[in-house]
Amino acid sequence: MELDEARQRLLLGFFETYVKLSEEEEQQLQREVKAMETKEREKVLELIISYEQKGRKAGWEEGMKRGLQQGIKQGMKQGMKQGMKQLIRNMARKGMTEKDIAQLVDLPVEDVRALLEE
């Protein structure tokens, strides 16, 4: 079973797209690989390892992308809260009442009070 690199990639692409092995199928594949001749087994194991590495890399990249998106979202939320807190404090320093501030920033008076106490 001699496969050049281009054919290996084609085969891996096929497996990544269309073949999802169940636990039982995975065990059967491992049994069949163990029963192969040494040279053939090395080539198949090389393909399997490459397939697993690509899967891990894709999973890691997806996790990083989602984590980054979530981090940006949380950062923006915290930044908005800090900005609102600063705005409310500035309004209070200028002599505005909690009720007036609440109306201007469209928050309940209790929230304005809580932000001023933080």
C-alpha positions as CSV (number, residue, x, y, z in Angstrom):
1,M,0.0,0.0,0.0
2,E,2.2,2.8,-1.3
3,L,0.5,6.2,-1.3
4,D,2.2,9.4,-2.3
5,E,1.5,12.6,-0.3
6,A,-1.2,13.9,-2.6
7,R,-3.2,10.7,-2.4
8,Q,-2.7,10.6,1.4
9,R,-4.2,14.1,1.6
10,L,-7.1,13.1,-0.7
11,L,-7.8,10.1,1.5
12,L,-7.6,12.1,4.7
13,G,-9.9,14.7,3.2
14,F,-12.4,12.0,2.4
15,F,-12.2,10.5,6.0
16,E,-12.5,14.0,7.6
17,T,-15.6,14.8,5.5
18,Y,-17.5,11.5,5.2
19,V,-16.3,8.9,7.6
20,K,-17.2,9.2,11.3
21,L,-16.2,6.0,13.1
22,S,-18.2,4.7,16.0
23,E,-16.3,3.3,19.1
24,E,-16.8,-0.2,17.8
25,E,-15.6,0.7,14.3
26,E,-12.6,2.4,15.8
27,Q,-11.7,-0.7,17.8
28,Q,-12.1,-2.9,14.6
29,L,-9.8,-0.6,12.7
30,Q,-7.2,-0.9,15.4
31,R,-7.5,-4.7,15.4
32,E,-7.1,-4.8,11.6
33,V,-4.1,-2.5,11.7
34,K,-2.4,-4.7,14.3
35,A,-2.9,-7.7,12.0
36,M,-1.2,-6.0,9.0
37,E,2.4,-6.5,7.9
38,T,4.9,-4.2,9.5
39,K,5.5,-1.9,6.5
40,E,1.8,-1.6,5.6
41,R,0.9,-1.1,9.3
42,E,3.4,1.8,9.5
43,K,1.9,3.6,6.5
44,V,-1.7,3.2,7.9
45,L,-0.6,4.3,11.4
46,E,1.1,7.3,9.8
47,L,-2.2,8.2,8.1
48,I,-4.2,7.8,11.3
49,I,-1.8,9.9,13.3
50,S,-1.9,12.6,10.7
51,Y,-5.7,12.5,10.7
52,E,-5.8,12.8,14.5
53,Q,-3.3,15.7,14.5
54,K,-5.4,17.6,11.9
55,G,-8.5,16.9,13.9
56,R,-6.9,18.2,17.1
57,K,-5.5,21.3,15.3
58,A,-9.0,22.1,13.9
59,G,-10.6,21.6,17.3
60,W,-8.0,23.8,18.9
61,E,-8.4,26.5,16.3
62,E,-12.2,26.5,16.7
63,G,-11.9,26.7,20.5
64,M,-9.5,29.6,20.2
65,K,-11.8,31.4,17.8
66,R,-14.8,30.9,20.1
67,G,-12.8,31.9,23.2
68,L,-11.6,35.1,21.5
69,Q,-15.1,36.0,20.4
70,Q,-16.4,35.4,24.0
71,G,-13.5,37.4,25.4
72,I,-14.2,40.3,23.1
73,K,-17.9,40.2,24.0
74,Q,-17.2,40.1,27.8
75,G,-14.6,42.9,27.4
76,M,-17.0,45.1,25.6
77,K,-19.7,44.5,28.2
78,Q,-17.3,45.4,31.0
79,G,-16.0,48.4,29.1
80,M,-19.6,49.7,28.7
81,K,-20.3,49.2,32.4
82,Q,-17.2,51.1,33.3
83,G,-18.1,53.8,30.9
84,M,-21.6,54.0,32.3
85,K,-20.3,54.1,35.9
86,Q,-17.9,56.9,35.0
87,L,-20.7,58.9,33.3
88,I,-23.0,58.5,36.3
89,R,-20.3,59.5,38.7
90,N,-19.5,62.6,36.6
91,M,-23.2,63.5,36.5
92,A,-23.5,63.1,40.3
93,R,-20.4,65.3,40.8
94,K,-22.1,68.0,38.7
95,G,-25.0,68.0,41.2
96,M,-27.6,65.9,39.3
97,T,-30.0,63.8,41.4
98,E,-30.1,60.0,41.1
99,K,-33.6,60.3,39.6
100,D,-32.4,62.7,36.9
101,I,-29.4,60.5,36.1
102,A,-31.6,57.4,35.9
103,Q,-33.9,59.1,33.4
104,L,-31.0,60.3,31.2
105,V,-29.2,57.0,31.1
106,D,-32.4,54.9,31.0
107,L,-31.7,52.9,34.1
108,P,-33.7,52.3,37.3
109,V,-32.8,54.6,40.2
110,E,-31.7,51.5,42.2
111,D,-29.1,50.6,39.5
112,V,-27.8,54.2,39.4
113,R,-27.5,54.2,43.2
114,A,-25.7,50.8,43.1
115,L,-23.2,52.1,40.5
116,L,-22.5,55.2,42.6
117,E,-21.8,53.1,45.7
118,E,-19.3,50.8,43.9
